[in-house]
């Protein structure tokens, strides 16, 4: 699912040949080798691994059967997509809706969404045997909502530059969106409720990230994430639903009152911001063995839903209960995510994930 100046404690590495995904995320004008912030690629890799793990826990129903997995699920969902959205916003700072940038946005986000929506439709009807499956581009299936959201958020980037207090306005929009049922058209509920994290990413600068990487902040960050994990473990046995963490529903759908919804949403926002900052603080800043994998997150993001749902349909998750089964399930999710971000997968599936559209789009 980036070109920035080197910052303190960060190793700038040469960018690989610019792919449509990488080019549309840095918002730069001209193609070619560019310095990259390794920590951002590291963050994207780790966050995508958490995405696959969360979906695997949910599909295997271990979330319902195990307090430990339910707590891990709540902890992961508190920050993994918000942090991914925040990083996407940070990498969208240079987007000014120029023709070349818009062409890369269409080719790198919108076209893959259309292609995979068609593939998902075939997969659900022919492999999963779901009846009455219809092709509906307005209703993203499973994880594909993020591509719709990213497309809309990035198109709105020039607008947020003209707003005096963009993050505060985005928070207000997100809170107000929960006062009504937004329906499932274009996953608009998620588009609005995750919006503050994208807008916050637009406001960040390299020096802000550099401040997160000091030794003192990292020590505090480890404590914050540990405290949130402990809090999740203590709270989940007493929580009726974790649907709040999906950030796609109004207060009526969550069966609560408006004041309670606003109070819980504000508390979740504060905890999520703390968790995102702590996570980004602890991400390795130097090049690691998985740094290059973080440039191919779109592959894992688009491909893993079919593997997760196939495993669920075939019953491959059955019997994976108890601590050993849950650890094996998590390890399998981590391995799956990693493999899907490797170079061979990219070479084979690049025409689908990163289609070359010079015949259609002007550079």
KOLTOR-300055 format. One record per residue (C-alpha): residue number from 1; residue in one letter; x, y, z; chain. Coordinates in pm, whole numbers, plus 50000, padded with zeros to 5 digits. Example, Ala and Ser with C-alpha at 12.3 -4.5 7.8 and 13.67 -1.06 7.14 Angstrom:
BEGIN
<seke nr="1" rest="A" px="51230" py="49550" pz="50780" kette="A"/>
<seke nr="2" rest="S" px="51367" py="49894" pz="50714" kette="A"/>
//
This chain:
BEGIN
<seke nr="1" rest="X" px="50000" py="50000" pz="50000" kette="A"/>
<seke nr="2" rest="X" px="50964" py="50836" pz="49927" kette="A"/>
<seke nr="3" rest="X" px="51184" py="51105" pz="49900" kette="A"/>
<seke nr="4" rest="X" px="51272" py="51309" pz="50208" kette="A"/>
<seke nr="5" rest="X" px="51579" py="51475" pz="50340" kette="A"/>
<seke nr="6" rest="X" px="51803" py="51267" pz="50568" kette="A"/>
<seke nr="7" rest="X" px="51741" py="51329" pz="50937" kette="A"/>
<seke nr="8" rest="X" px="51934" py="51262" pz="51254" kette="A"/>
<seke nr="9" rest="X" px="51993" py="50893" pz="51327" kette="A"/>
<seke nr="10" rest="X" px="51852" py="50803" pz="50987" kette="A"/>
<seke nr="11" rest="X" px="52042" py="50642" pz="50705" kette="A"/>
<seke nr="12" rest="X" px="51935" py="50762" pz="50365" kette="A"/>
<seke nr="13" rest="X" px="51958" py="50480" pz="50115" kette="A"/>
<seke nr="14" rest="X" px="51927" py="50501" pz="49738" kette="A"/>
<seke nr="15" rest="X" px="51576" py="50436" pz="49619" kette="A"/>
<seke nr="16" rest="X" px="51519" py="50134" pz="49397" kette="A"/>
<seke nr="17" rest="X" px="51397" py="50198" pz="49044" kette="A"/>
<seke nr="18" rest="X" px="51086" py="50402" pz="49105" kette="A"/>
<seke nr="19" rest="X" px="50773" py="50190" pz="49084" kette="A"/>
<seke nr="20" rest="X" px="50428" py="50340" pz="49041" kette="A"/>
<seke nr="21" rest="X" px="50361" py="50268" pz="49408" kette="A"/>
<seke nr="22" rest="X" px="50680" py="50435" pz="49529" kette="A"/>
<seke nr="23" rest="X" px="50648" py="50730" pz="49293" kette="A"/>
<seke nr="24" rest="X" px="50288" py="50802" pz="49384" kette="A"/>
<seke nr="25" rest="X" px="50377" py="50794" pz="49751" kette="A"/>
<seke nr="26" rest="X" px="50662" py="51041" pz="49741" kette="A"/>
<seke nr="27" rest="X" px="50475" py="51293" pz="49526" kette="A"/>
<seke nr="28" rest="X" px="50796" py="51391" pz="49349" kette="A"/>
<seke nr="29" rest="X" px="50803" py="51546" pz="49007" kette="A"/>
<seke nr="30" rest="X" px="51076" py="51359" pz="48825" kette="A"/>
<seke nr="31" rest="X" px="51156" py="50987" pz="48825" kette="A"/>
<seke nr="32" rest="X" px="51495" py="50846" pz="48909" kette="A"/>
<seke nr="33" rest="X" px="51705" py="50748" pz="49210" kette="A"/>
<seke nr="34" rest="X" px="51616" py="50942" pz="49527" kette="A"/>
<seke nr="35" rest="X" px="51720" py="50926" pz="49889" kette="A"/>
<seke nr="36" rest="X" px="51484" py="50730" pz="50113" kette="A"/>
<seke nr="37" rest="X" px="51425" py="50731" pz="50484" kette="A"/>
<seke nr="38" rest="X" px="51482" py="50368" pz="50580" kette="A"/>
<seke nr="39" rest="X" px="51275" py="50405" pz="50896" kette="A"/>
<seke nr="40" rest="X" px="50961" py="50471" pz="50694" kette="A"/>
<seke nr="41" rest="X" px="51007" py="50159" pz="50484" kette="A"/>
<seke nr="42" rest="X" px="51078" py="49966" pz="50805" kette="A"/>
<seke nr="43" rest="X" px="50759" py="50104" pz="50957" kette="A"/>
<seke nr="44" rest="X" px="50552" py="50010" pz="50655" kette="A"/>
<seke nr="45" rest="X" px="50684" py="49655" pz="50661" kette="A"/>
<seke nr="46" rest="X" px="50614" py="49609" pz="51032" kette="A"/>
<seke nr="47" rest="X" px="50268" py="49764" pz="51006" kette="A"/>
<seke nr="48" rest="X" px="50173" py="49545" pz="50712" kette="A"/>
<seke nr="49" rest="X" px="50281" py="49238" pz="50909" kette="A"/>
<seke nr="50" rest="X" px="50047" py="49351" pz="51187" kette="A"/>
<seke nr="51" rest="X" px="49766" py="49397" pz="50932" kette="A"/>
<seke nr="52" rest="X" px="49801" py="49038" pz="50812" kette="A"/>
<seke nr="53" rest="X" px="49830" py="48907" pz="51168" kette="A"/>
<seke nr="54" rest="X" px="49515" py="49093" pz="51274" kette="A"/>
<seke nr="55" rest="X" px="49314" py="48960" pz="50981" kette="A"/>
<seke nr="56" rest="X" px="49442" py="48608" pz="51047" kette="A"/>
<seke nr="57" rest="X" px="49343" py="48623" pz="51414" kette="A"/>
<seke nr="58" rest="X" px="48998" py="48745" pz="51316" kette="A"/>
<seke nr="59" rest="X" px="48940" py="48486" pz="51041" kette="A"/>
<seke nr="60" rest="X" px="49057" py="48200" pz="51263" kette="A"/>
<seke nr="61" rest="X" px="48817" py="48308" pz="51540" kette="A"/>
<seke nr="62" rest="X" px="49095" py="48290" pz="51799" kette="A"/>
<seke nr="63" rest="X" px="48992" py="48646" pz="51884" kette="A"/>
<seke nr="64" rest="X" px="48671" py="48503" pz="52026" kette="A"/>
<seke nr="65" rest="X" px="48833" py="48204" pz="52195" kette="A"/>
<seke nr="66" rest="X" px="49146" py="48348" pz="52357" kette="A"/>
<seke nr="67" rest="X" px="49177" py="48645" pz="52592" kette="A"/>
<seke nr="68" rest="X" px="49545" py="48681" pz="52501" kette="A"/>
<seke nr="69" rest="X" px="49473" py="48695" pz="52126" kette="A"/>
<seke nr="70" rest="X" px="49178" py="48926" pz="52183" kette="A"/>
<seke nr="71" rest="X" px="49403" py="49161" pz="52380" kette="A"/>
<seke nr="72" rest="X" px="49673" py="49144" pz="52112" kette="A"/>
<seke nr="73" rest="X" px="49410" py="49214" pz="51848" kette="A"/>
<seke nr="74" rest="X" px="49283" py="49520" pz="52038" kette="A"/>
<seke nr="75" rest="X" px="49638" py="49645" pz="52094" kette="A"/>
<seke nr="76" rest="X" px="49732" py="49603" pz="51728" kette="A"/>
<seke nr="77" rest="X" px="49410" py="49759" pz="51598" kette="A"/>
<seke nr="78" rest="X" px="49456" py="50057" pz="51825" kette="A"/>
<seke nr="79" rest="X" px="49744" py="50187" pz="51612" kette="A"/>
<seke nr="80" rest="X" px="49842" py="49972" pz="51314" kette="A"/>
<seke nr="81" rest="X" px="49614" py="50124" pz="51049" kette="A"/>
<seke nr="82" rest="X" px="49625" py="50474" pz="51200" kette="A"/>
<seke nr="83" rest="X" px="50005" py="50462" pz="51186" kette="A"/>
<seke nr="84" rest="X" px="49996" py="50327" pz="50830" kette="A"/>
<seke nr="85" rest="X" px="49761" py="50611" pz="50732" kette="A"/>
<seke nr="86" rest="X" px="49983" py="50864" pz="50910" kette="A"/>
<seke nr="87" rest="X" px="50289" py="50744" pz="50719" kette="A"/>
<seke nr="88" rest="X" px="50088" py="50761" pz="50395" kette="A"/>
<seke nr="89" rest="X" px="50000" py="51121" pz="50477" kette="A"/>
<seke nr="90" rest="X" px="50363" py="51205" pz="50549" kette="A"/>
<seke nr="91" rest="X" px="50464" py="51060" pz="50213" kette="A"/>
<seke nr="92" rest="X" px="50190" py="51264" pz="50043" kette="A"/>
<seke nr="93" rest="X" px="50326" py="51604" pz="50152" kette="A"/>
<seke nr="94" rest="X" px="50454" py="51683" pz="49804" kette="A"/>
<seke nr="95" rest="X" px="50127" py="51608" pz="49627" kette="A"/>
<seke nr="96" rest="X" px="50004" py="51920" pz="49450" kette="A"/>
<seke nr="97" rest="X" px="49766" py="51760" pz="49198" kette="A"/>
<seke nr="98" rest="X" px="50003" py="51818" pz="48906" kette="A"/>
<seke nr="99" rest="X" px="49922" py="51615" pz="48598" kette="A"/>
<seke nr="100" rest="X" px="50213" py="51375" pz="48646" kette="A"/>
<seke nr="101" rest="X" px="50125" py="51322" pz="49014" kette="A"/>
<seke nr="102" rest="X" px="49759" py="51265" pz="48937" kette="A"/>
<seke nr="103" rest="X" px="49853" py="51016" pz="48666" kette="A"/>
<seke nr="104" rest="X" px="50069" py="50824" pz="48915" kette="A"/>
<seke nr="105" rest="X" px="49789" py="50831" pz="49170" kette="A"/>
<seke nr="106" rest="X" px="49545" py="50685" pz="48919" kette="A"/>
<seke nr="107" rest="X" px="49792" py="50423" pz="48799" kette="A"/>
<seke nr="108" rest="X" px="49927" py="50332" pz="49141" kette="A"/>
<seke nr="109" rest="X" px="49609" py="50333" pz="49349" kette="A"/>
<seke nr="110" rest="X" px="49285" py="50361" pz="49152" kette="A"/>
<seke nr="111" rest="X" px="49364" py="50114" pz="48874" kette="A"/>
<seke nr="112" rest="X" px="49492" py="49842" pz="49114" kette="A"/>
<seke nr="113" rest="X" px="49172" py="49891" pz="49315" kette="A"/>
<seke nr="114" rest="X" px="48960" py="49828" pz="49007" kette="A"/>
<seke nr="115" rest="X" px="49172" py="49530" pz="48900" kette="A"/>
<seke nr="116" rest="X" px="49163" py="49364" pz="49239" kette="A"/>
<seke nr="117" rest="X" px="48795" py="49436" pz="49292" kette="A"/>
<seke nr="118" rest="X" px="48735" py="49229" pz="48979" kette="A"/>
<seke nr="119" rest="X" px="48972" py="48957" pz="49101" kette="A"/>
<seke nr="120" rest="X" px="48809" py="48951" pz="49443" kette="A"/>
<seke nr="121" rest="X" px="48469" py="48911" pz="49281" kette="A"/>
<seke nr="122" rest="X" px="48588" py="48610" pz="49081" kette="A"/>
<seke nr="123" rest="X" px="48765" py="48467" pz="49384" kette="A"/>
<seke nr="124" rest="X" px="48458" py="48491" pz="49605" kette="A"/>
<seke nr="125" rest="X" px="48224" py="48336" pz="49350" kette="A"/>
<seke nr="126" rest="X" px="48450" py="48070" pz="49195" kette="A"/>
<seke nr="127" rest="X" px="48679" py="47973" pz="49484" kette="A"/>
<seke nr="128" rest="X" px="48479" py="48048" pz="49797" kette="A"/>
<seke nr="129" rest="X" px="48153" py="47944" pz="49633" kette="A"/>
<seke nr="130" rest="X" px="47964" py="48253" pz="49746" kette="A"/>
<seke nr="131" rest="X" px="47636" py="48292" pz="49564" kette="A"/>
<seke nr="132" rest="X" px="47495" py="48619" pz="49438" kette="A"/>
<seke nr="133" rest="X" px="47832" py="48794" pz="49434" kette="A"/>
<seke nr="134" rest="X" px="47818" py="49095" pz="49206" kette="A"/>
<seke nr="135" rest="X" px="48087" py="49332" pz="49088" kette="A"/>
<seke nr="136" rest="X" px="48039" py="49654" pz="49281" kette="A"/>
<seke nr="137" rest="X" px="48318" py="49909" pz="49259" kette="A"/>
<seke nr="138" rest="X" px="48141" py="50135" pz="49508" kette="A"/>
<seke nr="139" rest="X" px="48159" py="49882" pz="49792" kette="A"/>
<seke nr="140" rest="X" px="48519" py="49784" pz="49868" kette="A"/>
<seke nr="141" rest="X" px="48561" py="49425" pz="49984" kette="A"/>
<seke nr="142" rest="X" px="48752" py="49346" pz="50300" kette="A"/>
<seke nr="143" rest="X" px="49083" py="49537" pz="50314" kette="A"/>
<seke nr="144" rest="X" px="49055" py="49717" pz="49980" kette="A"/>
<seke nr="145" rest="X" px="48884" py="50016" pz="50147" kette="A"/>
<seke nr="146" rest="X" px="49229" py="50163" pz="50208" kette="A"/>
<seke nr="147" rest="X" px="49294" py="50217" pz="49837" kette="A"/>
<seke nr="148" rest="X" px="48970" py="50409" pz="49801" kette="A"/>
<seke nr="149" rest="X" px="49053" py="50613" pz="50110" kette="A"/>
<seke nr="150" rest="X" px="49409" py="50684" pz="49998" kette="A"/>
<seke nr="151" rest="X" px="49286" py="50800" pz="49659" kette="A"/>
<seke nr="152" rest="X" px="49035" py="51041" pz="49815" kette="A"/>
<seke nr="153" rest="X" px="49271" py="51163" pz="50088" kette="A"/>
<seke nr="154" rest="X" px="49548" py="51238" pz="49845" kette="A"/>
<seke nr="155" rest="X" px="49319" py="51421" pz="49607" kette="A"/>
<seke nr="156" rest="X" px="49220" py="51639" pz="49902" kette="A"/>
<seke nr="157" rest="X" px="49579" py="51720" pz="49999" kette="A"/>
<seke nr="158" rest="X" px="49583" py="52066" pz="49832" kette="A"/>
<seke nr="159" rest="X" px="49261" py="52151" pz="50018" kette="A"/>
<seke nr="160" rest="X" px="49413" py="52073" pz="50359" kette="A"/>
<seke nr="161" rest="X" px="49702" py="52311" pz="50282" kette="A"/>
<seke nr="162" rest="X" px="49453" py="52599" pz="50272" kette="A"/>
<seke nr="163" rest="X" px="49294" py="52516" pz="50609" kette="A"/>
<seke nr="164" rest="X" px="49424" py="52715" pz="50906" kette="A"/>
<seke nr="165" rest="X" px="49401" py="52433" pz="51163" kette="A"/>
<seke nr="166" rest="X" px="49391" py="52119" pz="50948" kette="A"/>
<seke nr="167" rest="X" px="49432" py="51854" pz="51218" kette="A"/>
<seke nr="168" rest="X" px="49168" py="52009" pz="51445" kette="A"/>
<seke nr="169" rest="X" px="48926" py="52037" pz="51154" kette="A"/>
<seke nr="170" rest="X" px="48993" py="51676" pz="51051" kette="A"/>
<seke nr="171" rest="X" px="48929" py="51557" pz="51408" kette="A"/>
<seke nr="172" rest="X" px="48601" py="51749" pz="51411" kette="A"/>
<seke nr="173" rest="X" px="48502" py="51592" pz="51077" kette="A"/>
<seke nr="174" rest="X" px="48586" py="51245" pz="51210" kette="A"/>
<seke nr="175" rest="X" px="48384" py="51293" pz="51528" kette="A"/>
<seke nr="176" rest="X" px="48085" py="51436" pz="51344" kette="A"/>
<seke nr="177" rest="X" px="48092" py="51148" pz="51096" kette="A"/>
<seke nr="178" rest="X" px="48010" py="50917" pz="51384" kette="A"/>
<seke nr="179" rest="X" px="47684" py="51096" pz="51451" kette="A"/>
<seke nr="180" rest="X" px="47525" py="50927" pz="51151" kette="A"/>
<seke nr="181" rest="X" px="47533" py="50601" pz="50958" kette="A"/>
<seke nr="182" rest="X" px="47763" py="50664" pz="50661" kette="A"/>
<seke nr="183" rest="X" px="47669" py="50337" pz="50494" kette="A"/>
<seke nr="184" rest="X" px="47917" py="50124" pz="50304" kette="A"/>
<seke nr="185" rest="X" px="47944" py="50324" pz="49982" kette="A"/>
<seke nr="186" rest="X" px="48318" py="50375" pz="49924" kette="A"/>
<seke nr="187" rest="X" px="48370" py="50283" pz="50292" kette="A"/>
<seke nr="188" rest="X" px="48301" py="50647" pz="50362" kette="A"/>
<seke nr="189" rest="X" px="48284" py="50594" pz="50736" kette="A"/>
<seke nr="190" rest="X" px="48646" py="50482" pz="50743" kette="A"/>
<seke nr="191" rest="X" px="48749" py="50753" pz="50498" kette="A"/>
<seke nr="192" rest="X" px="48627" py="51016" pz="50741" kette="A"/>
<seke nr="193" rest="X" px="48723" py="50856" pz="51071" kette="A"/>
<seke nr="194" rest="X" px="49081" py="50778" pz="50966" kette="A"/>
<seke nr="195" rest="X" px="49116" py="51121" pz="50806" kette="A"/>
<seke nr="196" rest="X" px="49286" py="51290" pz="51107" kette="A"/>
<seke nr="197" rest="X" px="49583" py="51055" pz="51086" kette="A"/>
<seke nr="198" rest="X" px="49640" py="51129" pz="50717" kette="A"/>
<seke nr="199" rest="X" px="49612" py="51504" pz="50780" kette="A"/>
<seke nr="200" rest="X" px="49849" py="51478" pz="51075" kette="A"/>
<seke nr="201" rest="X" px="50100" py="51303" pz="50849" kette="A"/>
<seke nr="202" rest="X" px="50074" py="51593" pz="50606" kette="A"/>
<seke nr="203" rest="X" px="50175" py="51831" pz="50886" kette="A"/>
<seke nr="204" rest="X" px="50480" py="51636" pz="51002" kette="A"/>
<seke nr="205" rest="X" px="50834" py="51724" pz="50901" kette="A"/>
<seke nr="206" rest="X" px="51159" py="51524" pz="50917" kette="A"/>
<seke nr="207" rest="X" px="51262" py="51709" pz="51233" kette="A"/>
<seke nr="208" rest="X" px="50946" py="51586" pz="51407" kette="A"/>
<seke nr="209" rest="X" px="51039" py="51227" pz="51335" kette="A"/>
<seke nr="210" rest="X" px="51396" py="51294" pz="51444" kette="A"/>
<seke nr="211" rest="X" px="51272" py="51403" pz="51787" kette="A"/>
<seke nr="212" rest="X" px="51099" py="51069" pz="51831" kette="A"/>
<seke nr="213" rest="X" px="51428" py="50884" pz="51788" kette="A"/>
<seke nr="214" rest="X" px="51615" py="51018" pz="52089" kette="A"/>
<seke nr="215" rest="X" px="51709" py="50767" pz="52356" kette="A"/>
<seke nr="216" rest="X" px="51483" py="50923" pz="52619" kette="A"/>
<seke nr="217" rest="X" px="51178" py="50927" pz="52393" kette="A"/>
<seke nr="218" rest="X" px="51237" py="50568" pz="52290" kette="A"/>
<seke nr="219" rest="X" px="51250" py="50456" pz="52651" kette="A"/>
<seke nr="220" rest="X" px="50921" py="50635" pz="52718" kette="A"/>
<seke nr="221" rest="X" px="50774" py="50485" pz="52399" kette="A"/>
<seke nr="222" rest="X" px="50848" py="50131" pz="52510" kette="A"/>
<seke nr="223" rest="X" px="50671" py="50205" pz="52838" kette="A"/>
<seke nr="224" rest="X" px="50371" py="50352" pz="52655" kette="A"/>
<seke nr="225" rest="X" px="50325" py="50049" pz="52428" kette="A"/>
<seke nr="226" rest="X" px="50371" py="49811" pz="52721" kette="A"/>
<seke nr="227" rest="X" px="50115" py="50002" pz="52928" kette="A"/>
<seke nr="228" rest="X" px="49865" py="49999" pz="52641" kette="A"/>
<seke nr="229" rest="X" px="49916" py="49624" pz="52595" kette="A"/>
<seke nr="230" rest="X" px="49858" py="49565" pz="52966" kette="A"/>
<seke nr="231" rest="X" px="49552" py="49787" pz="52956" kette="A"/>
<seke nr="232" rest="X" px="49413" py="49596" pz="52658" kette="A"/>
<seke nr="233" rest="X" px="49462" py="49264" pz="52838" kette="A"/>
<seke nr="234" rest="X" px="49284" py="49398" pz="53147" kette="A"/>
<seke nr="235" rest="X" px="48993" py="49556" pz="52958" kette="A"/>
<seke nr="236" rest="X" px="48900" py="49313" pz="52679" kette="A"/>
<seke nr="237" rest="X" px="48725" py="49058" pz="52906" kette="A"/>
<seke nr="238" rest="X" px="48488" py="49337" pz="53009" kette="A"/>
<seke nr="239" rest="X" px="48432" py="49494" pz="52666" kette="A"/>
<seke nr="240" rest="X" px="48127" py="49381" pz="52471" kette="A"/>
<seke nr="241" rest="X" px="48262" py="49464" pz="52126" kette="A"/>
<seke nr="242" rest="X" px="48587" py="49573" pz="51962" kette="A"/>
<seke nr="243" rest="X" px="48404" py="49731" pz="51668" kette="A"/>
<seke nr="244" rest="X" px="48506" py="50074" pz="51796" kette="A"/>
<seke nr="245" rest="X" px="48857" py="50002" pz="51670" kette="A"/>
<seke nr="246" rest="X" px="48739" py="49958" pz="51311" kette="A"/>
<seke nr="247" rest="X" px="48650" py="50329" pz="51298" kette="A"/>
<seke nr="248" rest="X" px="48372" py="50278" pz="51046" kette="A"/>
<seke nr="249" rest="X" px="48050" py="50304" pz="51247" kette="A"/>
<seke nr="250" rest="X" px="47829" py="50570" pz="51395" kette="A"/>
<seke nr="251" rest="X" px="47711" py="50575" pz="51753" kette="A"/>
<seke nr="252" rest="X" px="47376" py="50420" pz="51658" kette="A"/>
<seke nr="253" rest="X" px="47546" py="50119" pz="51500" kette="A"/>
<seke nr="254" rest="X" px="47758" py="50082" pz="51813" kette="A"/>
<seke nr="255" rest="X" px="47441" py="50086" pz="52026" kette="A"/>
<seke nr="256" rest="X" px="47549" py="50370" pz="52249" kette="A"/>
<seke nr="257" rest="X" px="47455" py="50732" pz="52317" kette="A"/>
<seke nr="258" rest="X" px="47606" py="51029" pz="52141" kette="A"/>
<seke nr="259" rest="X" px="47783" py="51169" pz="52452" kette="A"/>
<seke nr="260" rest="X" px="47929" py="50826" pz="52528" kette="A"/>
<seke nr="261" rest="X" px="48037" py="50787" pz="52166" kette="A"/>
<seke nr="262" rest="X" px="48213" py="51123" pz="52164" kette="A"/>
<seke nr="263" rest="X" px="48387" py="51056" pz="52496" kette="A"/>
<seke nr="264" rest="X" px="48511" py="50710" pz="52395" kette="A"/>
<seke nr="265" rest="X" px="48616" py="50831" pz="52049" kette="A"/>
<seke nr="266" rest="X" px="48818" py="51116" pz="52202" kette="A"/>
<seke nr="267" rest="X" px="48985" py="50876" pz="52446" kette="A"/>
<seke nr="268" rest="X" px="49063" py="50630" pz="52165" kette="A"/>
<seke nr="269" rest="X" px="49209" py="50912" pz="51957" kette="A"/>
<seke nr="270" rest="X" px="49441" py="51015" pz="52239" kette="A"/>
<seke nr="271" rest="X" px="49555" py="50657" pz="52302" kette="A"/>
<seke nr="272" rest="X" px="49601" py="50598" pz="51930" kette="A"/>
<seke nr="273" rest="X" px="49813" py="50909" pz="51882" kette="A"/>
<seke nr="274" rest="X" px="50033" py="50806" pz="52176" kette="A"/>
<seke nr="275" rest="X" px="50065" py="50453" pz="52036" kette="A"/>
<seke nr="276" rest="X" px="50149" py="50579" pz="51684" kette="A"/>
<seke nr="277" rest="X" px="50419" py="50810" pz="51818" kette="A"/>
<seke nr="278" rest="X" px="50560" py="50531" pz="52035" kette="A"/>
<seke nr="279" rest="X" px="50563" py="50285" pz="51747" kette="A"/>
<seke nr="280" rest="X" px="50737" py="50525" pz="51509" kette="A"/>
<seke nr="281" rest="X" px="50987" py="50606" pz="51782" kette="A"/>
<seke nr="282" rest="X" px="51083" py="50239" pz="51822" kette="A"/>
<seke nr="283" rest="X" px="51100" py="50150" pz="51452" kette="A"/>
<seke nr="284" rest="X" px="51463" py="50084" pz="51350" kette="A"/>
<seke nr="285" rest="X" px="51601" py="50392" pz="51178" kette="A"/>
<seke nr="286" rest="X" px="51877" py="50215" pz="50988" kette="A"/>
<seke nr="287" rest="X" px="51862" py="49982" pz="50693" kette="A"/>
<seke nr="288" rest="X" px="51759" py="49631" pz="50795" kette="A"/>
<seke nr="289" rest="X" px="51701" py="49304" pz="50614" kette="A"/>
<seke nr="290" rest="X" px="51332" py="49394" pz="50575" kette="A"/>
<seke nr="291" rest="X" px="51376" py="49756" pz="50462" kette="A"/>
<seke nr="292" rest="X" px="51342" py="49670" pz="50093" kette="A"/>
<seke nr="293" rest="X" px="51032" py="49465" pz="50170" kette="A"/>
<seke nr="294" rest="X" px="50871" py="49780" pz="50306" kette="A"/>
<seke nr="295" rest="X" px="50874" py="49925" pz="49953" kette="A"/>
<seke nr="296" rest="X" px="50641" py="49643" pz="49837" kette="A"/>
<seke nr="297" rest="X" px="50364" py="49660" pz="50097" kette="A"/>
<seke nr="298" rest="X" px="50098" py="49699" pz="49829" kette="A"/>
<seke nr="299" rest="X" px="50158" py="49339" pz="49720" kette="A"/>
<seke nr="300" rest="X" px="50098" py="49192" pz="50063" kette="A"/>
<seke nr="301" rest="X" px="49806" py="49425" pz="50126" kette="A"/>
<seke nr="302" rest="X" px="49620" py="49328" pz="49809" kette="A"/>
<seke nr="303" rest="X" px="49707" py="48957" pz="49803" kette="A"/>
<seke nr="304" rest="X" px="49670" py="48849" pz="50165" kette="A"/>
<seke nr="305" rest="X" px="49288" py="48882" pz="50184" kette="A"/>
<seke nr="306" rest="X" px="49248" py="48595" pz="49937" kette="A"/>
<seke nr="307" rest="X" px="49488" py="48373" pz="50130" kette="A"/>
<seke nr="308" rest="X" px="49325" py="48451" pz="50464" kette="A"/>
<seke nr="309" rest="X" px="48975" py="48385" pz="50333" kette="A"/>
<seke nr="310" rest="X" px="49085" py="48069" pz="50150" kette="A"/>
<seke nr="311" rest="X" px="49236" py="47931" pz="50470" kette="A"/>
<seke nr="312" rest="X" px="48917" py="48014" pz="50655" kette="A"/>
<seke nr="313" rest="X" px="48702" py="47851" pz="50385" kette="A"/>
<seke nr="314" rest="X" px="48915" py="47536" pz="50370" kette="A"/>
<seke nr="315" rest="X" px="48923" py="47498" pz="50747" kette="A"/>
<seke nr="316" rest="X" px="49300" py="47531" pz="50771" kette="A"/>
<seke nr="317" rest="X" px="49261" py="47727" pz="51092" kette="A"/>
<seke nr="318" rest="X" px="49068" py="47449" pz="51263" kette="A"/>
<seke nr="319" rest="X" px="49252" py="47297" pz="51554" kette="A"/>
<seke nr="320" rest="X" px="49487" py="47590" pz="51600" kette="A"/>
<seke nr="321" rest="X" px="49380" py="47658" pz="51954" kette="A"/>
<seke nr="322" rest="X" px="49570" py="47693" pz="52275" kette="A"/>
<seke nr="323" rest="X" px="49897" py="47883" pz="52319" kette="A"/>
<seke nr="324" rest="X" px="50098" py="47671" pz="52073" kette="A"/>
<seke nr="325" rest="X" px="49831" py="47688" pz="51805" kette="A"/>
<seke nr="326" rest="X" px="49797" py="48063" pz="51847" kette="A"/>
<seke nr="327" rest="X" px="50173" py="48110" pz="51822" kette="A"/>
<seke nr="328" rest="X" px="50183" py="47891" pz="51510" kette="A"/>
<seke nr="329" rest="X" px="49899" py="48091" pz="51358" kette="A"/>
<seke nr="330" rest="X" px="50077" py="48419" pz="51427" kette="A"/>
<seke nr="331" rest="X" px="50405" py="48287" pz="51288" kette="A"/>
<seke nr="332" rest="X" px="50226" py="48174" pz="50972" kette="A"/>
<seke nr="333" rest="X" px="50076" py="48522" pz="50932" kette="A"/>
<seke nr="334" rest="X" px="50417" py="48689" pz="50972" kette="A"/>
<seke nr="335" rest="X" px="50571" py="48449" pz="50719" kette="A"/>
<seke nr="336" rest="X" px="50287" py="48502" pz="50472" kette="A"/>
<seke nr="337" rest="X" px="50316" py="48879" pz="50490" kette="A"/>
<seke nr="338" rest="X" px="50693" py="48863" pz="50446" kette="A"/>
<seke nr="339" rest="X" px="50680" py="48629" pz="50146" kette="A"/>
<seke nr="340" rest="X" px="50419" py="48846" pz="49974" kette="A"/>
<seke nr="341" rest="X" px="50657" py="49143" pz="49989" kette="A"/>
<seke nr="342" rest="X" px="50953" py="48962" pz="49831" kette="A"/>
<seke nr="343" rest="X" px="51102" py="49047" pz="49493" kette="A"/>
<seke nr="344" rest="X" px="50989" py="48725" pz="49317" kette="A"/>
<seke nr="345" rest="X" px="50625" py="48795" pz="49404" kette="A"/>
<seke nr="346" rest="X" px="50666" py="49145" pz="49267" kette="A"/>
<seke nr="347" rest="X" px="50822" py="49021" pz="48944" kette="A"/>
<seke nr="348" rest="X" px="50531" py="48784" pz="48880" kette="A"/>
<seke nr="349" rest="X" px="50242" py="49007" pz="48983" kette="A"/>
<seke nr="350" rest="X" px="50371" py="49350" pz="48892" kette="A"/>
<seke nr="351" rest="X" px="50136" py="49386" pz="48591" kette="A"/>
<seke nr="352" rest="X" px="49841" py="49360" pz="48831" kette="A"/>
<seke nr="353" rest="X" px="49969" py="49563" pz="49126" kette="A"/>
<seke nr="354" rest="X" px="50183" py="49815" pz="48938" kette="A"/>
<seke nr="355" rest="X" px="50042" py="49823" pz="48585" kette="A"/>
<seke nr="356" rest="X" px="50222" py="50024" pz="48322" kette="A"/>
<seke nr="357" rest="X" px="49964" py="50262" pz="48178" kette="A"/>
<seke nr="358" rest="X" px="50164" py="50484" pz="47944" kette="A"/>
<seke nr="359" rest="X" px="49912" py="50399" pz="47672" kette="A"/>
<seke nr="360" rest="X" px="49633" py="50546" pz="47887" kette="A"/>
<seke nr="361" rest="X" px="49781" py="50818" pz="48109" kette="A"/>
<seke nr="362" rest="X" px="49992" py="51115" pz="48017" kette="A"/>
<seke nr="363" rest="X" px="50315" py="51146" pz="48220" kette="A"/>
//
